Amino acid sequence: MDLFLQKKLLDTPKMYQYLKENSYWIKFLNRDPALYKEFESKMKELYKERPTDKISDAIDGIDMISGILTSLK
């Protein structure tokens, strides 16, 4: 595996954790470092770090606050 890629994986704790949990990615990244983008997107999907997930969480929070305020009226 490329040293730059190894450093990038080790510097980001969530990526390193995902790599430990899904060790088959080590083989894929060793063979083709270009798969890093796919690895990163799968990790973000699992840990809900995509922009759509963050927006969804914010909307859920607003809905919850709105529900609480309407029940207090």
Steps between C-alpha positions, in 0.01 A plus 500: 500500500618851423664671799298818444180295508610319817569831674163636392323191639689505828448874556121469481370288791166413339668383180743289696215351705303420184811342348542279807134396492507432124847362445423386146557863399870457576529257211302725266702810589828310464405392150347828385550820705247672271227319696565740789206722395264201511643397838447852631141516374415163658649617830304826490183308417545268799588774748239738359745776407356581159349847453157346446526319834594821679210689342264217590618508862450877514147469359420225752621725782287789376198272470551375855525855638195600300306203638596588855398863454161406352434258785576775754239735346 
